[in-house]
Amino acid sequence: MPVVSAPDELALRLPGVLDAGQLLRSADYLARSQEDTGAVPWFPGGHTDVWDHVECAMALTVTGLWRPAHAAAARRAYRWLAQSRHPDGGWPAKFRQGVPATGLREANHAAYPAVGLFHHLLVTGDTAFAGELWPVVEEGLEFVLALRGPRGEILWARGEDGSPGDHALLTVCASVHHALRCGAALGERLGRPRPAWTGAADRLADLVNDDEDLFADRSRFSMDWFYPVLGGAVRGEAAHARLAERWDRFVVPGLGVRCVDDQPWVTAAETSELVLALAALGRTDEGVRILREVQHLRDGDDGVYWTGYQFAEQVRWPVERSTWTTAAVILAVDALTATTPGSRVFLHTWDG
């Protein structure tokens, strides 16, 4: 089913922050960076990992409503997933110019295509494409579930020798929770229900809410703070309380969100992901303000976002413009404005 361009008056924009033309220019960078295989690396000539690749594919799907070349790039990106996976359903954690650079296979990489392909279906309505790529979702999530620990947690990876990792990570499990719910919802729409995925997601939500000590300590990372909310495992008042508890540790007024709490470093991606969590809670005014504050990382020449800013030294660091950073900004704008149906993946409203 071809993607039909949306009317210009419905174009993605965030008034007072980013207009439609600026966002399309940003997304052009993702399309320009795409390799002939369909992979979207971190930057032209850089390496590719599946999680960040899917983030870029989702952003291209959004802007593809107005720029058909972006829609075609998104489809190529998703088809690359089918061609590049490991026989066990996972993906090598890193590719360089299409060649696996490691045999390590991470759980959150294998899970995230479920989020992306459900997002694609919501935006485009293309059930035939979703059906074509269903094995990517199914085998990826089954790879993940094979990494379950004794209490239902997901061990973070499978090593090159096939052995499971020895610990679970909170952000990974929150992301997998999101993916399992998206995968189950996609399966329902395709007539392929997977109630076991919903049950596994329910168990992960219980662990994230009630037993955070089960996970390896990565509390210095802001992802461990907001991702349980972004991934939908922590909802309602508990989610508001979680964000309030560590807000001052991670949010730098006027600059954005720290990657880690012990370094003077803000990143556009972590900032945008906090915005996604805020949007899920209906706190759009705060989200708009914070996304506005991180626009100092936007390159005025072509609309591409620098990865981060070291504010003690007052320098951009690292000196790179990661594709997934730009993608996260685009997805944050869509979630704040609910412009496309794909925003419901991050607002957790697809059943509404």
PLY file of the C-alpha trace (Angstrom):
ply
format ascii 1.0
element vertex 352
property float x
property float y
property float z
element edge 351
property int vertex1
property int vertex2
end_header
0.00 0.00 0.00
1.59 3.32 -1.02
1.92 6.05 1.55
-0.41 8.94 0.81
1.01 12.38 1.49
-0.84 14.32 4.17
-2.13 17.84 3.49
0.37 20.62 4.12
-1.83 22.15 6.81
-1.37 18.99 8.85
2.41 19.03 8.49
4.50 18.16 11.51
5.59 21.26 13.41
6.05 22.53 16.95
4.95 26.17 16.99
7.56 28.49 18.40
10.23 25.79 18.26
10.42 24.02 14.88
8.46 24.51 11.68
7.62 21.85 9.10
10.42 22.82 6.75
13.01 22.62 9.50
11.88 19.14 10.51
11.93 17.87 6.94
15.47 19.22 6.52
16.48 17.37 9.66
15.01 14.13 8.36
16.80 14.59 5.03
20.01 13.85 6.93
18.69 10.42 7.92
17.83 9.61 4.31
21.20 10.88 3.07
23.00 8.75 5.63
21.26 5.52 4.63
23.52 2.93 3.05
22.64 1.04 -0.13
21.71 -2.00 1.97
19.04 0.02 3.80
21.00 0.34 7.04
21.04 3.74 8.72
24.39 4.16 10.49
25.17 6.54 13.35
26.53 8.97 10.77
27.74 8.55 7.16
30.50 5.96 7.17
29.87 5.03 10.79
28.62 1.82 12.36
25.00 0.70 12.62
23.12 -0.85 15.52
19.57 -2.10 15.21
18.00 -0.06 18.03
19.19 3.27 16.67
18.49 2.15 13.11
14.84 1.53 14.04
14.65 4.93 15.74
15.70 6.49 12.44
13.22 4.37 10.49
10.39 5.62 12.70
11.38 9.24 12.16
11.52 8.68 8.40
8.08 7.06 8.53
6.71 10.19 10.21
8.18 12.66 7.74
7.40 10.26 4.90
3.81 11.47 5.08
5.06 14.68 3.45
8.20 13.50 1.68
7.70 10.21 -0.22
11.44 9.61 -0.47
11.53 9.36 3.33
8.71 6.81 3.30
10.65 4.71 0.80
13.79 4.99 2.93
11.86 3.77 5.97
10.63 0.71 4.10
14.19 -0.06 2.96
15.34 0.28 6.55
12.80 -2.24 7.80
13.55 -4.69 4.99
17.23 -4.53 5.92
16.28 -5.98 9.31
14.99 -9.12 7.63
18.23 -9.53 5.69
20.70 -8.90 8.51
19.46 -10.92 11.47
21.23 -13.82 13.10
19.65 -17.29 12.67
18.53 -17.23 16.33
16.37 -14.14 15.76
18.68 -11.51 17.20
21.06 -9.12 15.48
24.77 -8.50 15.92
25.19 -5.51 18.20
27.24 -3.62 15.62
27.59 -3.56 11.85
30.19 -1.74 9.78
29.28 -1.14 6.14
26.83 -4.01 6.32
29.20 -6.53 7.90
28.70 -7.72 11.51
31.48 -6.39 13.71
30.64 -8.58 16.72
28.74 -11.74 17.54
27.21 -10.20 20.68
23.43 -9.86 20.36
21.59 -7.47 22.66
18.03 -7.98 23.91
16.82 -4.42 23.38
18.08 -4.49 19.77
16.08 -7.62 19.04
12.96 -6.22 20.68
12.84 -2.74 19.17
11.73 -3.72 15.63
8.35 -4.57 17.19
7.96 -0.94 18.23
9.08 0.33 14.84
6.89 -1.93 12.74
3.81 -1.29 14.86
4.55 2.42 14.53
4.82 1.97 10.74
1.44 0.26 10.60
-0.21 2.99 12.65
1.21 5.74 10.42
0.70 4.12 7.02
-2.08 1.57 7.50
-0.01 -0.79 5.35
-1.01 -4.22 6.67
0.64 -6.01 3.77
4.03 -4.55 4.68
3.46 -5.38 8.36
2.64 -8.95 7.39
5.76 -9.20 5.26
7.94 -8.11 8.17
6.03 -10.02 10.88
8.75 -12.72 11.13
11.23 -9.99 12.10
8.99 -9.05 15.03
8.11 -12.58 16.05
11.60 -14.05 15.91
13.11 -10.97 17.56
10.75 -11.11 20.52
11.14 -14.86 20.88
14.93 -14.34 20.97
14.34 -11.86 23.78
12.06 -14.16 25.75
14.67 -16.90 25.54
16.83 -14.56 27.66
14.39 -14.54 30.59
15.89 -14.95 34.02
14.32 -16.87 36.89
11.95 -14.05 37.89
10.93 -12.96 34.40
13.61 -10.30 33.96
15.36 -10.13 30.60
19.11 -10.71 30.63
20.77 -7.98 28.63
22.43 -9.96 25.80
23.58 -13.26 24.36
27.34 -13.53 23.99
29.31 -14.51 20.94
29.47 -18.08 22.27
25.69 -18.20 22.68
25.69 -17.87 26.47
23.21 -15.47 28.13
24.37 -12.39 29.99
24.73 -12.55 33.75
22.58 -9.53 34.65
19.49 -7.56 33.66
19.35 -3.82 33.01
16.44 -1.60 33.96
16.43 0.46 30.75
16.65 -2.68 28.63
13.74 -4.30 30.46
11.66 -1.12 30.21
12.34 -0.98 26.46
11.53 -4.68 26.07
8.29 -4.11 28.00
7.33 -1.47 25.43
8.27 -3.76 22.55
6.30 -6.73 23.88
3.16 -4.61 24.16
3.68 -3.18 20.66
4.37 -6.64 19.27
1.22 -8.03 20.86
-0.84 -5.12 19.50
0.63 -5.63 16.03
-0.15 -9.34 16.22
-3.78 -8.62 17.13
-4.15 -6.36 14.09
-2.67 -9.04 11.84
-4.80 -11.83 13.28
-1.80 -13.38 15.00
-2.45 -12.92 18.72
0.42 -13.54 21.10
-1.02 -13.44 24.64
2.24 -14.79 26.07
3.93 -11.54 25.04
1.38 -9.54 27.01
1.94 -11.79 30.01
5.71 -11.32 29.79
5.21 -7.55 29.57
2.97 -7.61 32.64
5.67 -9.44 34.57
8.33 -6.95 33.49
6.12 -4.06 34.57
5.76 -5.62 38.02
9.52 -6.00 38.35
10.26 -2.47 37.14
7.75 -1.00 39.57
8.36 -3.16 42.61
11.84 -4.64 42.47
14.31 -2.17 40.98
17.12 -3.69 43.05
16.90 -6.76 40.82
18.62 -4.80 38.04
22.31 -3.94 37.77
22.98 -0.48 39.15
23.10 2.02 36.30
21.38 4.79 38.26
23.93 7.39 37.19
22.42 7.19 33.70
19.36 9.31 33.03
17.91 6.50 30.89
17.35 4.42 34.01
15.40 7.36 35.42
12.97 8.13 32.60
12.82 4.99 30.47
10.47 3.09 32.78
8.01 5.93 32.10
8.81 6.25 28.39
8.37 2.49 27.93
5.02 2.50 29.70
5.97 0.22 32.58
5.47 2.97 35.18
2.24 4.92 34.77
0.05 7.44 36.58
1.08 8.96 39.89
4.01 6.60 40.24
5.40 7.94 36.97
5.03 11.57 38.08
6.71 10.74 41.36
9.58 8.97 39.61
10.33 11.96 37.40
10.09 14.39 40.31
12.48 12.35 42.45
15.52 12.74 40.19
14.58 15.79 38.13
17.23 18.05 39.61
19.94 15.41 39.16
19.49 15.21 35.42
17.73 18.30 34.04
20.00 21.30 33.48
17.81 24.40 33.09
18.28 26.07 29.75
20.44 23.29 28.31
18.71 19.91 28.40
19.15 16.53 30.07
22.39 14.98 31.27
23.36 11.58 29.98
24.94 10.75 33.36
24.52 12.61 36.62
28.24 12.96 37.39
29.35 14.68 34.17
28.60 18.20 32.83
27.22 16.79 29.59
23.75 17.15 28.09
22.57 15.28 25.02
19.77 15.98 22.57
18.71 12.33 22.51
18.26 11.95 26.27
16.49 15.30 26.29
14.11 14.17 23.55
13.47 10.88 25.31
12.55 12.68 28.52
10.16 14.72 26.37
8.59 11.47 25.14
8.06 10.42 28.77
6.51 13.80 29.59
4.22 13.58 26.56
3.02 10.16 27.72
2.00 11.79 31.00
0.22 14.68 29.30
2.86 17.19 30.44
3.20 18.76 27.01
3.99 22.30 28.19
7.05 21.05 30.05
8.01 18.90 27.11
7.83 21.83 24.71
9.94 23.97 27.02
12.64 21.35 27.42
12.76 20.54 23.71
13.07 24.24 22.98
16.01 24.50 25.37
18.01 21.81 23.58
17.78 23.56 20.21
21.26 24.96 20.86
22.43 21.58 19.53
20.74 22.10 16.17
23.13 22.93 13.32
21.65 25.98 11.66
23.20 25.14 8.31
21.34 21.91 7.63
19.10 21.20 10.63
21.11 18.25 11.94
21.58 17.80 15.69
24.92 17.42 17.41
24.97 14.55 19.87
25.85 16.52 23.00
27.29 19.55 24.75
29.93 19.57 27.50
28.84 22.69 29.33
31.82 23.02 31.69
34.17 23.28 28.70
31.46 24.88 26.53
32.11 22.57 23.61
30.02 20.17 21.57
31.02 16.62 22.47
31.45 14.16 20.98
32.17 15.95 17.74
29.56 13.98 15.81
26.03 14.40 14.54
24.34 11.09 15.24
21.37 10.16 13.09
19.45 8.74 16.02
19.73 12.06 17.86
17.97 13.86 15.03
15.43 11.02 14.87
14.64 11.33 18.58
13.89 15.05 18.16
11.45 14.32 15.32
9.67 11.62 17.33
9.46 13.94 20.34
7.78 16.62 18.23
5.28 14.10 16.92
4.48 12.88 20.44
4.02 16.42 21.78
1.68 17.37 18.93
0.06 13.96 18.27
0.30 14.84 14.58
0.53 11.29 13.24
-1.10 8.09 14.47
2.40 6.79 15.15
2.63 9.12 18.15
0.31 6.71 19.97
3.21 4.26 20.26
4.89 6.69 22.67
1.70 8.05 24.22
0.55 4.47 24.96
-2.91 5.23 23.58
-3.20 2.81 20.69
-6.12 1.00 22.34
-8.04 4.25 22.82
0 1
1 2
2 3
3 4
4 5
5 6
6 7
7 8
8 9
9 10
10 11
11 12
12 13
13 14
14 15
15 16
16 17
17 18
18 19
19 20
20 21
21 22
22 23
23 24
24 25
25 26
26 27
27 28
28 29
29 30
30 31
31 32
32 33
33 34
34 35
35 36
36 37
37 38
38 39
39 40
40 41
41 42
42 43
43 44
44 45
45 46
46 47
47 48
48 49
49 50
50 51
51 52
52 53
53 54
54 55
55 56
56 57
57 58
58 59
59 60
60 61
61 62
62 63
63 64
64 65
65 66
66 67
67 68
68 69
69 70
70 71
71 72
72 73
73 74
74 75
75 76
76 77
77 78
78 79
79 80
80 81
81 82
82 83
83 84
84 85
85 86
86 87
87 88
88 89
89 90
90 91
91 92
92 93
93 94
94 95
95 96
96 97
97 98
98 99
99 100
100 101
101 102
102 103
103 104
104 105
105 106
106 107
107 108
108 109
109 110
110 111
111 112
112 113
113 114
114 115
115 116
116 117
117 118
118 119
119 120
120 121
121 122
122 123
123 124
124 125
125 126
126 127
127 128
128 129
129 130
130 131
131 132
132 133
133 134
134 135
135 136
136 137
137 138
138 139
139 140
140 141
141 142
142 143
143 144
144 145
145 146
146 147
147 148
148 149
149 150
150 151
151 152
152 153
153 154
154 155
155 156
156 157
157 158
158 159
159 160
160 161
161 162
162 163
163 164
164 165
165 166
166 167
167 168
168 169
169 170
170 171
171 172
172 173
173 174
174 175
175 176
176 177
177 178
178 179
179 180
180 181
181 182
182 183
183 184
184 185
185 186
186 187
187 188
188 189
189 190
190 191
191 192
192 193
193 194
194 195
195 196
196 197
197 198
198 199
199 200
200 201
201 202
202 203
203 204
204 205
205 206
206 207
207 208
208 209
209 210
210 211
211 212
212 213
213 214
214 215
215 216
216 217
217 218
218 219
219 220
220 221
221 222
222 223
223 224
224 225
225 226
226 227
227 228
228 229
229 230
230 231
231 232
232 233
233 234
234 235
235 236
236 237
237 238
238 239
239 240
240 241
241 242
242 243
243 244
244 245
245 246
246 247
247 248
248 249
249 250
250 251
251 252
252 253
253 254
254 255
255 256
256 257
257 258
258 259
259 260
260 261
261 262
262 263
263 264
264 265
265 266
266 267
267 268
268 269
269 270
270 271
271 272
272 273
273 274
274 275
275 276
276 277
277 278
278 279
279 280
280 281
281 282
282 283
283 284
284 285
285 286
286 287
287 288
288 289
289 290
290 291
291 292
292 293
293 294
294 295
295 296
296 297
297 298
298 299
299 300
300 301
301 302
302 303
303 304
304 305
305 306
306 307
307 308
308 309
309 310
310 311
311 312
312 313
313 314
314 315
315 316
316 317
317 318
318 319
319 320
320 321
321 322
322 323
323 324
324 325
325 326
326 327
327 328
328 329
329 330
330 331
331 332
332 333
333 334
334 335
335 336
336 337
337 338
338 339
339 340
340 341
341 342
342 343
343 344
344 345
345 346
346 347
347 348
348 349
349 350
350 351
